[in-house]
Amino acid sequence: MLATIRDAPAGQLIRYITKNRFLQYPEEQADFQIPAAYKPHTRPLPKRLSTSSTTAPPTIEPEGPATEEVVYPDPETVLEKEADPSSDDDLTDLEKIQTARTQHTIHTQISRVGTNTALQKSISRADLEQQFSMASVERGPSRPIEPERLDDGTVLVDWYATDDTANPQNFSSWKKALVLAQIMLYTMAVYMGSAIYSPSIPGVMERFGVEIGAASLGLSMYVLAYGIGPLLFSPLSEIPIIGRNPPYIISYAIFVILLVPTALVDNFAGLIVLRFLQGFFGSPCLATGGATLQDVYSLIKLPYVLSLWAFAATSGPALGPIISGFSVAAKNWRWSLWEMLWMNGPIFLVLFFFLPETSSATILLRRAQRLRKITGNEHLRSQSEIDQKNLTPRDIAIEALWRPFQLMLFDPSIAFTAVYTAIIYGIFYSFFEAFPLVYNEMYGFNLGELGLTFLSVTVGVIIAIAWYWWYIYTIVEPSIRAHGLGTPERRLIPALFVTFLVPIGLFIFGWTSREDIHWIVSCIGIVITTIGIFLIIQCIFLYLPLVYPQYAASLFAGNDFARSALAAGSIHFAYPLFHNLGVDRGVSLLGGLTVGCSVGVYVLFFLGEKLRAKSRFAAK
């Protein structure tokens, strides 16, 4: 636990104030034994031919020729040989040596490479297959890791052993669960901040004398801002000298502080500006939360974790109206804004004291700094330090402001997935305008009861997760272990079936929202739509990194911006749409759009390989 607190922002602040006398790292303690490989005048280290590469090749045993190629076998074969050592009798001596080297390399790489790094390293389909193969093999016994040496004498600081506890991939199960729980709470609280404002809209209209379109800006500007934020915060978190935690903690502190003037402001323009700033400074969890989980969990287990993160993101807007519906009706419209402070304040404190840094690049950079201090050897550097020297403000600006839009503009597959997810996300936020018309005006629900109808969204997500986990565990994982990753389009198979659940659920909701039909029927339609929305987004978010692994961060930033922009617009067009056409026809129009997108999913599945061949961004 002390190590967790030490690596958290509070621990780093204590270390800074006490000049590293408290919460010390092993390298700073008197009994620390410097690994022989990092001492001067030790035996030669394996050399790297060039400093231009930003990615370290697999570390191999030094007894073989430097030019020998390492072969990565099918992971199932490796598992069989580990389970049955007697099968080695059929191998020649050379094959035994190569197998031992390969297993050593695989075990080392599993320990060393996080999911985020694995995606960045993969510039071809073969690279990606290799990363999945390594992630599907159980880790072996602890082995020391030999650092590599460049031609200029630089020694690349690495993990000390394959089970080095400083490596986020080697965190204990409880520590990984702690990171996951904090990211989920953080994400849910920020997402909840959007819809928790909805029950306050009538009060805002009355207090400031504005129409519903203007009052709804408090919701739409928040949503738009947390789509813009990732364009800035995501690249910042990838800079090794910064890491994940500073963007989290600094922006979240500003977010919590802004909650106070937002609840007190007595000027409509000021309210809207503050809501926009809230969404912007709350966005790092949406931009970088997935990257933090990738730092900690392997490629094989990542789908389970990302689905839980998505559950938090989806449940947040659904739970917001439930929390504020009763309080706003009992007190006044400002209570929803105060509730945000009461919820986010404690969550910020938990993150401040218990969220460890998870960026491997940052952790190794700091380790290199400590080793240089105790050895006086200026040749000890981390790979991330070398990479960082070549990083210019122009590069950061391109990755942040141009790359996400370049991908969407020049690749039809990315453009389609961005449009599709934006449409279904916009439909999701249009419910905040449709629900009051249905359950307030048709069924006579009060604000609190109206908020409870959003539980149908949470029910749909829980059902979707249960099925999705069963599918990953019983079909996807065994297939990867037995046959390899395969084509990325295999990740879209569930979407082929559930894509039609979105229009089906919408039509049920739209055409059963009548006084003579029980309200539960329309809620069932929302459950069906939510199942479809959740599973489609999961499939797309697994498909995209497999096709464009090097650009995963930019892909998600661009997709998040597109989704949030259309969602912000839907908040404003949904009200006149449903009032002019009626809920039945208005929802049917939205359902028709999703039918067209459903056809696009089949096109992407059957023609995806041809589209990838023509793409300049896809892994070849």
ROMIGU-767034 format. One line per field, with one value per residue (C-alpha): residue in three letters; x, y, z. Coordinates in nm, 3 decimals. Layout:
! ROMIGU-767034
rest (ala ...)
xx (X ...)
yy (Y ...)
zz (Z ...)
//
This chain:
! ROMIGU-767034
rest (met leu ala thr ile arg asp ala pro ala gly gln leu ile arg tyr ile thr lys asn arg phe leu gln tyr pro glu glu gln ala asp phe gln ile pro ala ala tyr lys pro his thr arg pro leu pro lys arg leu ser thr ser ser thr thr ala pro pro thr ile glu pro glu gly pro ala thr glu glu val val tyr pro asp pro glu thr val leu glu lys glu ala asp pro ser ser asp asp asp leu thr asp leu glu lys ile gln thr ala arg thr gln his thr ile his thr gln ile ser arg val gly thr asn thr ala leu gln lys ser ile ser arg ala asp leu glu gln gln phe ser met ala ser val glu arg gly pro ser arg pro ile glu pro glu arg leu asp asp gly thr val leu val asp trp tyr ala thr asp asp thr ala asn pro gln asn phe ser ser trp lys lys ala leu val leu ala gln ile met leu tyr thr met ala val tyr met gly ser ala ile tyr ser pro ser ile pro gly val met glu arg phe gly val glu ile gly ala ala ser leu gly leu ser met tyr val leu ala tyr gly ile gly pro leu leu phe ser pro leu ser glu ile pro ile ile gly arg asn pro pro tyr ile ile ser tyr ala ile phe val ile leu leu val pro thr ala leu val asp asn phe ala gly leu ile val leu arg phe leu gln gly phe phe gly ser pro cys leu ala thr gly gly ala thr leu gln asp val tyr ser leu ile lys leu pro tyr val leu ser leu trp ala phe ala ala thr ser gly pro ala leu gly pro ile ile ser gly phe ser val ala ala lys asn trp arg trp ser leu trp glu met leu trp met asn gly pro ile phe leu val leu phe phe phe leu pro glu thr ser ser ala thr ile leu leu arg arg ala gln arg leu arg lys ile thr gly asn glu his leu arg ser gln ser glu ile asp gln lys asn leu thr pro arg asp ile ala ile glu ala leu trp arg pro phe gln leu met leu phe asp pro ser ile ala phe thr ala val tyr thr ala ile ile tyr gly ile phe tyr ser phe phe glu ala phe pro leu val tyr asn glu met tyr gly phe asn leu gly glu leu gly leu thr phe leu ser val thr val gly val ile ile ala ile ala trp tyr trp trp tyr ile tyr thr ile val glu pro ser ile arg ala his gly leu gly thr pro glu arg arg leu ile pro ala leu phe val thr phe leu val pro ile gly leu phe ile phe gly trp thr ser arg glu asp ile his trp ile val ser cys ile gly ile val ile thr thr ile gly ile phe leu ile ile gln cys ile phe leu tyr leu pro leu val tyr pro gln tyr ala ala ser leu phe ala gly asn asp phe ala arg ser ala leu ala ala gly ser ile his phe ala tyr pro leu phe his asn leu gly val asp arg gly val ser leu leu gly gly leu thr val gly cys ser val gly val tyr val leu phe phe leu gly glu lys leu arg ala lys ser arg phe ala ala lys)
xx (0.000 0.288 0.418 0.073 0.057 0.417 0.333 0.010 0.003 -0.008 0.300 0.487 0.397 0.524 0.847 0.894 0.830 1.063 1.326 1.270 1.336 0.999 0.831 1.158 1.205 1.432 1.714 1.708 1.737 2.069 2.045 1.974 2.199 2.260 2.208 2.544 2.434 2.406 2.747 3.052 3.310 3.069 3.057 2.941 2.572 2.379 2.412 2.153 2.261 2.068 1.922 1.668 1.423 1.175 1.099 1.325 1.348 1.294 1.577 1.743 2.001 2.350 2.499 2.377 2.486 2.362 2.211 2.001 1.630 1.396 1.096 0.768 0.574 0.204 0.120 -0.082 0.227 0.433 0.173 0.165 0.544 0.550 0.279 0.450 0.831 0.872 0.770 1.114 1.262 1.150 1.349 1.707 1.954 1.932 1.552 1.564 1.794 1.571 1.260 1.419 1.524 1.180 1.007 1.249 1.183 0.806 0.802 1.024 0.812 0.487 0.632 0.776 0.520 0.186 -0.108 -0.066 0.300 0.219 -0.022 0.227 0.495 0.275 0.327 0.219 -0.026 0.264 0.365 0.012 -0.015 0.312 0.188 -0.132 0.065 0.289 -0.008 -0.180 0.107 0.135 0.428 0.718 0.944 1.123 1.425 1.664 1.638 1.962 1.952 2.055 2.345 2.357 2.661 2.718 2.751 2.399 2.257 1.880 1.728 1.468 1.276 1.512 1.332 1.034 0.830 0.945 0.662 0.727 0.594 0.218 0.165 0.298 0.075 -0.102 -0.465 -0.589 -0.377 -0.506 -0.860 -0.792 -0.680 -0.983 -1.227 -1.084 -1.095 -1.454 -1.564 -1.386 -1.542 -1.892 -1.885 -1.776 -2.026 -2.297 -2.230 -2.394 -2.741 -2.764 -2.841 -3.152 -3.405 -3.277 -3.368 -3.723 -3.580 -3.314 -3.582 -3.786 -3.495 -3.328 -3.631 -3.489 -3.643 -3.577 -3.329 -3.110 -3.151 -3.041 -2.703 -2.605 -2.621 -2.498 -2.194 -2.081 -2.107 -1.929 -1.647 -1.566 -1.532 -1.283 -1.075 -0.925 -0.762 -0.537 -0.512 -0.456 -0.126 -0.007 -0.045 0.177 0.474 0.707 0.814 0.445 0.276 -0.087 -0.144 -0.066 -0.332 -0.577 -0.517 -0.459 -0.759 -0.982 -0.887 -0.993 -1.313 -1.401 -1.324 -1.546 -1.840 -1.871 -1.914 -2.136 -2.378 -2.369 -2.363 -2.659 -2.593 -2.711 -2.409 -2.180 -2.365 -2.316 -1.947 -1.881 -2.063 -1.844 -1.528 -1.648 -1.684 -1.343 -1.151 -1.341 -1.246 -0.903 -1.070 -1.255 -0.938 -0.687 -0.886 -0.861 -0.485 -0.442 -0.625 -0.411 -0.101 -0.216 -0.404 -0.284 -0.429 -0.616 -0.792 -0.847 -1.198 -1.337 -1.187 -1.289 -1.646 -1.655 -1.515 -1.781 -2.042 -1.936 -1.942 -2.290 -2.439 -2.323 -2.568 -2.842 -2.796 -2.767 -3.142 -3.220 -2.994 -3.110 -3.474 -3.608 -3.379 -3.454 -3.828 -3.797 -3.553 -3.455 -3.267 -2.927 -2.929 -2.818 -2.507 -2.430 -2.468 -2.187 -1.958 -2.059 -1.987 -1.669 -1.493 -1.445 -1.356 -1.085 -0.937 -0.933 -0.745 -0.508 -0.401 -0.433 -0.400 -0.049 0.132 0.084 0.277 0.575 0.760 0.729 0.816 1.133 1.233 1.219 1.408 1.682 1.706 1.748 2.012 2.211 2.204 2.339 2.590 2.700 2.678 2.522 2.497 2.202 1.893 1.543 1.416 1.143 1.404 1.565 1.227 1.130 1.436 1.308 0.957 0.879 0.579 0.489 0.473 0.245 0.019 -0.010 -0.102 -0.350 -0.520 -0.466 -0.417 -0.766 -0.932 -0.686 -0.780 -1.152 -1.121 -0.896 -1.000 -1.357 -1.360 -1.269 -1.514 -1.799 -1.729 -1.706 -2.038 -2.210 -2.101 -2.184 -2.539 -2.612 -2.452 -2.666 -2.974 -2.877 -2.865 -3.188 -3.361 -3.311 -3.559 -3.790 -3.832 -3.998 -4.246 -4.334 -4.322 -4.406 -4.672 -4.820 -4.789 -4.784 -4.456 -4.290 -3.922 -3.805 -4.012 -3.894 -3.535 -3.608 -3.705 -3.339 -3.263 -3.373 -3.043 -2.847 -3.043 -2.963 -2.591 -2.580 -2.748 -2.507 -2.199 -2.312 -2.350 -2.034 -1.818 -1.960 -1.879 -1.521 -1.450 -1.600 -1.536 -1.284 -1.012 -0.999 -0.992 -0.699 -0.505 -0.565 -0.552 -0.406 -0.567 -0.703 -0.856 -0.978 -1.323 -1.376 -1.421 -1.731 -1.919 -2.140 -2.224 -2.373 -2.645 -2.702 -2.689 -3.060 -3.147 -3.099 -3.377 -3.599 -3.577 -3.633 -3.946 -4.081 -4.014 -4.159 -4.479 -4.567 -4.531 -4.907 -5.141 -5.329 -5.009 -4.829 -4.511 -4.298 -4.332 -4.155 -3.886 -3.828 -3.765 -3.496 -3.337 -3.319 -3.173 -2.914 -2.799 -2.741 -2.567 -2.334 -2.228 -2.178 -1.949 -1.754 -1.705 -1.594 -1.357 -1.189 -1.186 -1.021 -0.699 -0.646 -0.664 -0.478 -0.272 -0.020 -0.295 -0.516 -0.493 -0.579 -0.860 -1.031 -0.977 -1.133 -1.417 -1.487 -1.499 -1.738 -1.966 -1.974 -2.030 -2.333 -2.463 -2.446 -2.637 -2.896 -2.983 -3.102 -3.263 -3.442 -3.688 -3.830 -3.808 -4.026 -4.263 -4.319 -4.334 -4.439 -4.238 -4.351 -4.251 -3.944 -3.803 -3.889 -3.680 -3.383 -3.446 -3.440 -3.095 -2.965 -3.107 -2.889 -2.589 -2.665 -2.611 -2.277 -2.165 -2.211 -2.018 -1.736 -1.734 -1.731 -1.523 -1.299 -0.994 -1.015 -1.060 -0.759 -0.547 -0.618 -0.569 -0.244 -0.295 -0.389 -0.131 -0.016)
yy (0.000 0.238 0.188 0.277 0.594 0.678 0.658 0.856 1.237 1.281 1.064 1.253 1.581 1.448 1.337 1.681 1.867 1.639 1.622 1.249 1.161 0.993 0.731 0.641 0.421 0.114 0.298 0.567 0.327 0.251 -0.125 -0.109 -0.331 -0.184 -0.455 -0.556 -0.462 -0.095 -0.078 0.045 -0.207 -0.498 -0.742 -0.599 -0.552 -0.639 -0.354 -0.172 -0.063 0.261 0.525 0.630 0.356 0.447 0.085 -0.163 -0.508 -0.817 -0.886 -1.222 -1.433 -1.310 -1.651 -1.670 -1.479 -1.120 -1.173 -1.475 -1.426 -1.501 -1.710 -1.674 -2.002 -2.050 -1.978 -2.298 -2.497 -2.322 -2.401 -2.766 -2.796 -2.631 -2.867 -3.174 -3.144 -3.499 -3.384 -3.217 -3.561 -3.533 -3.210 -3.170 -2.987 -2.676 -2.679 -2.714 -2.412 -2.206 -2.309 -2.214 -1.875 -1.816 -1.898 -1.671 -1.389 -1.438 -1.441 -1.134 -0.943 -1.028 -0.877 -0.571 -0.451 -0.297 -0.296 0.070 0.014 -0.306 -0.119 0.161 -0.093 -0.273 -0.133 -0.450 -0.736 -0.967 -0.734 -0.734 -1.112 -1.139 -0.913 -1.116 -1.440 -1.315 -1.188 -1.527 -1.723 -1.755 -1.575 -1.794 -1.776 -1.454 -1.381 -1.085 -0.851 -0.743 -0.376 -0.288 -0.068 0.172 0.246 0.576 0.394 0.470 0.195 0.168 0.144 -0.129 -0.339 -0.528 -0.862 -1.008 -0.986 -0.633 -0.491 -0.141 -0.259 -0.185 -0.514 -0.687 -0.506 -0.742 -0.824 -0.599 -0.307 -0.347 -0.362 -0.045 0.138 0.011 0.112 0.464 0.517 0.388 0.620 0.915 0.846 0.787 1.106 1.323 1.167 1.201 1.573 1.606 1.460 1.550 1.902 1.791 1.812 2.166 2.296 2.410 2.593 2.761 2.873 3.025 3.189 3.350 3.393 3.194 2.946 2.573 2.586 2.831 2.652 2.327 2.487 2.394 2.031 2.056 2.276 2.033 1.743 1.935 2.038 1.687 1.598 1.879 1.812 1.481 1.656 1.834 1.605 1.276 1.382 1.544 1.218 1.042 1.274 1.071 1.360 1.429 1.090 1.004 1.150 1.524 1.578 1.380 1.552 1.912 1.920 1.733 1.978 2.265 2.072 2.034 2.400 2.513 2.323 2.587 2.900 2.701 2.626 2.989 3.185 3.417 3.504 3.289 3.351 3.274 2.948 2.830 2.927 2.749 2.437 2.436 2.469 2.186 1.954 2.055 2.002 1.683 1.523 1.365 1.053 1.016 1.081 0.883 0.643 0.374 0.433 0.386 0.053 -0.046 0.026 -0.222 -0.501 -0.730 -0.739 -1.061 -0.933 -0.578 -0.637 -0.728 -0.418 -0.179 -0.307 -0.221 0.123 0.166 0.055 0.341 0.586 0.475 0.452 0.801 0.993 0.743 0.779 1.158 1.231 0.974 1.147 1.500 1.434 1.403 1.667 1.933 1.873 1.895 2.189 2.395 2.374 2.445 2.118 1.916 2.135 2.099 1.722 1.721 1.876 1.628 1.339 1.456 1.601 1.262 1.092 1.353 1.280 0.906 0.964 1.209 0.956 0.620 0.646 0.529 0.640 0.373 0.503 0.270 0.543 0.778 0.514 0.409 0.771 0.839 0.518 0.627 0.961 0.784 0.544 0.831 1.006 0.711 0.588 0.916 0.741 0.985 0.709 0.552 0.658 0.528 0.476 0.730 0.998 0.940 0.952 1.265 1.456 1.414 1.528 1.883 2.107 2.072 1.694 1.725 1.974 1.750 1.446 1.646 1.873 1.726 1.348 1.263 1.460 1.338 0.980 1.052 1.256 1.024 0.676 0.561 0.291 0.536 0.791 0.538 0.417 0.779 0.869 0.553 0.587 0.959 0.885 0.626 0.847 1.138 0.916 0.826 1.194 1.269 1.053 1.338 1.538 1.250 1.107 1.418 1.429 1.064 1.008 1.357 1.461 1.124 0.919 1.200 1.108 1.363 1.456 1.182 0.912 1.037 0.989 0.629 0.547 0.597 0.279 0.100 0.215 0.061 -0.265 -0.284 -0.231 -0.504 -0.754 -0.656 -0.698 -1.042 -1.167 -0.994 -1.150 -1.493 -1.438 -1.321 -1.601 -1.893 -1.795 -1.516 -1.614 -1.984 -1.884 -1.646 -1.904 -2.177 -1.990 -1.647 -1.307 -1.347 -1.065 -0.757 -0.803 -1.099 -0.847 -0.717 -1.048 -0.960 -0.627 -0.809 -0.943 -0.664 -0.375 -0.426 -0.411 -0.034 0.042 -0.235 -0.088 0.264 0.162 -0.015 0.295 0.536 0.350 0.223 0.559 0.609 0.652 0.330 0.117 0.050 0.255 -0.056 -0.149 0.165 0.107 -0.241 -0.072 0.142 -0.169 -0.332 -0.018 0.015 -0.345 -0.275 0.058 -0.082 -0.391 -0.203 0.049 -0.234 -0.409 -0.091 0.006 -0.335 -0.329 0.011 -0.050 -0.380 -0.213 0.106 0.011 0.294 0.557 0.416 0.729 0.964 0.735 0.746 1.121 1.185 0.943 1.101 1.448 1.335 1.161 1.453 1.712 1.528 1.453 1.825 1.901 1.631 1.792 2.096 1.935 1.662 1.897 2.061 1.725 1.546 1.843 1.894 1.529 1.368 1.115 0.827 0.979 1.158 0.840 0.649 0.896 0.830 0.457 0.479 0.638 0.346 0.098 0.259 0.237 -0.129 -0.195 -0.017 -0.263 -0.550 -0.357 -0.302 -0.670 -0.814 -0.545 -0.449 -0.630 -0.443 -0.111 -0.184 -0.262 0.083 0.267 0.452 0.423 0.057 -0.198 -0.397)
zz (0.000 0.075 -0.278 -0.415 -0.206 -0.301 -0.672 -0.630 -0.663 -0.284 -0.241 -0.511 -0.340 -0.004 -0.171 -0.326 -0.001 0.202 -0.074 -0.116 0.249 0.286 0.064 -0.101 -0.405 -0.374 -0.555 -0.283 0.011 0.178 0.131 -0.244 -0.452 -0.799 -1.062 -1.207 -1.558 -1.455 -1.287 -1.480 -1.601 -1.618 -1.905 -2.241 -2.295 -2.612 -2.859 -3.065 -3.412 -3.426 -3.197 -3.455 -3.369 -3.097 -3.013 -2.836 -2.998 -2.786 -2.537 -2.606 -2.431 -2.532 -2.604 -2.965 -3.276 -3.286 -3.629 -3.538 -3.597 -3.308 -3.415 -3.228 -3.230 -3.201 -2.833 -2.803 -2.902 -2.637 -2.374 -2.477 -2.455 -2.113 -1.992 -2.141 -2.124 -2.249 -2.594 -2.623 -2.686 -3.047 -3.101 -3.217 -2.993 -3.211 -3.196 -2.816 -2.789 -3.019 -2.826 -2.494 -2.635 -2.778 -2.448 -2.262 -2.507 -2.487 -2.107 -2.095 -2.342 -2.164 -1.852 -2.024 -2.275 -2.183 -2.420 -2.511 -2.600 -2.785 -3.014 -3.078 -3.167 -3.419 -3.766 -3.946 -3.907 -3.815 -3.531 -3.395 -3.419 -3.229 -2.950 -2.910 -2.914 -2.636 -2.435 -2.459 -2.301 -1.924 -1.765 -1.666 -1.359 -1.277 -1.496 -1.488 -1.784 -1.947 -2.049 -2.401 -2.505 -2.797 -3.013 -2.832 -2.497 -2.375 -2.154 -2.184 -1.836 -1.826 -1.575 -1.347 -1.394 -1.575 -1.253 -1.161 -0.949 -1.084 -1.421 -1.430 -1.614 -1.299 -1.050 -0.813 -0.883 -0.604 -0.725 -1.080 -0.943 -0.742 -1.057 -1.249 -0.973 -0.953 -1.329 -1.336 -1.053 -1.211 -1.552 -1.416 -1.208 -1.501 -1.743 -1.481 -1.478 -1.817 -1.761 -1.392 -1.518 -1.714 -1.427 -1.359 -1.707 -1.612 -1.310 -1.523 -1.770 -1.490 -1.306 -1.608 -1.834 -2.127 -2.370 -2.348 -2.637 -2.445 -2.112 -2.277 -2.353 -1.999 -2.109 -2.468 -2.393 -2.125 -2.372 -2.649 -2.415 -2.303 -2.670 -2.728 -2.417 -2.536 -2.832 -2.580 -2.278 -2.459 -2.627 -2.303 -2.113 -2.369 -2.301 -2.074 -1.854 -1.777 -1.758 -1.685 -1.339 -1.379 -1.648 -1.434 -1.103 -1.215 -1.447 -1.200 -0.923 -1.150 -1.232 -0.862 -0.788 -1.077 -0.927 -0.653 -0.870 -1.109 -0.825 -0.705 -1.033 -1.083 -1.446 -1.735 -1.960 -1.667 -1.602 -1.960 -1.968 -1.640 -1.760 -2.073 -1.864 -1.639 -1.935 -2.072 -1.748 -1.671 -2.002 -1.924 -1.784 -2.113 -2.313 -2.110 -1.896 -2.163 -2.195 -1.819 -1.836 -2.134 -1.925 -1.662 -1.842 -2.122 -2.472 -2.398 -2.085 -2.206 -2.356 -2.013 -1.854 -2.130 -2.112 -1.740 -1.817 -2.086 -1.831 -1.604 -1.896 -2.007 -1.659 -1.565 -1.787 -1.700 -1.324 -1.331 -1.369 -1.098 -0.847 -0.921 -1.013 -0.658 -0.504 -0.766 -0.725 -0.345 -0.326 -0.633 -0.961 -0.800 -0.607 -0.908 -0.932 -0.560 -0.586 -0.840 -0.577 -0.307 -0.542 -0.717 -0.412 -0.239 -0.568 -0.628 -0.284 -0.355 -0.681 -0.515 -0.252 -0.427 -0.807 -0.904 -1.218 -1.485 -1.786 -1.838 -2.025 -1.728 -1.468 -1.653 -1.712 -1.338 -1.267 -1.506 -1.326 -0.991 -1.126 -1.274 -0.938 -0.738 -0.998 -1.152 -1.490 -1.738 -1.999 -1.817 -2.011 -2.067 -2.419 -2.345 -2.269 -2.607 -2.779 -2.590 -2.714 -3.069 -2.975 -3.088 -3.017 -3.384 -3.350 -3.047 -3.226 -3.531 -3.323 -3.116 -3.367 -3.713 -3.691 -3.558 -3.837 -4.101 -4.018 -4.044 -4.365 -4.564 -4.453 -4.536 -4.268 -3.993 -4.130 -4.126 -3.772 -3.652 -3.815 -3.694 -3.332 -3.344 -3.464 -3.197 -2.932 -3.051 -3.029 -2.673 -2.574 -2.759 -2.496 -2.248 -2.457 -2.548 -2.197 -2.045 -2.334 -2.285 -1.911 -1.781 -2.027 -2.132 -1.812 -1.555 -1.384 -1.157 -1.196 -0.958 -1.128 -1.466 -1.355 -1.259 -1.617 -1.711 -1.519 -1.834 -1.987 -1.699 -1.725 -2.096 -2.032 -1.764 -2.000 -2.280 -2.059 -1.939 -2.295 -2.414 -2.144 -2.225 -2.593 -2.525 -2.276 -2.465 -2.829 -2.878 -2.628 -2.729 -3.096 -3.045 -2.846 -3.104 -3.435 -3.370 -3.400 -3.752 -3.952 -3.763 -3.914 -3.683 -3.401 -3.586 -3.582 -3.280 -3.442 -3.742 -3.515 -3.264 -3.510 -3.581 -3.212 -3.221 -3.474 -3.332 -2.983 -3.114 -3.305 -2.994 -2.783 -3.037 -3.120 -2.772 -2.599 -2.566 -2.269 -2.353 -2.342 -2.014 -1.969 -1.912 -2.280 -2.399 -2.135 -2.279 -2.614 -2.449 -2.298 -2.642 -2.802 -2.525 -2.571 -2.938 -2.879 -2.613 -2.808 -3.135 -2.968 -2.801 -3.135 -3.311 -3.030 -3.057 -3.437 -3.483 -3.283 -3.465 -3.805 -3.710 -3.402 -3.434 -3.438 -3.161 -2.942 -3.229 -3.341 -3.005 -2.966 -3.308 -3.246 -2.909 -3.064 -3.340 -3.090 -2.852 -3.126 -3.266 -2.917 -2.835 -3.152 -3.085 -2.752 -2.948 -3.252 -3.054 -2.882 -3.200 -3.380 -3.126 -3.082 -3.454 -3.566 -3.240 -3.045 -3.266 -3.599 -3.461 -3.307 -3.625 -3.826 -3.598 -3.622 -4.002 -3.988 -3.782 -4.035 -4.300 -4.070 -4.007 -4.376 -4.346 -4.076 -4.324 -4.589 -4.341 -4.248 -4.601 -4.774 -4.483 -4.620 -4.951 -4.772 -4.550 -4.854 -4.996 -4.667 -4.603 -4.226 -4.177 -4.057 -4.360)
//
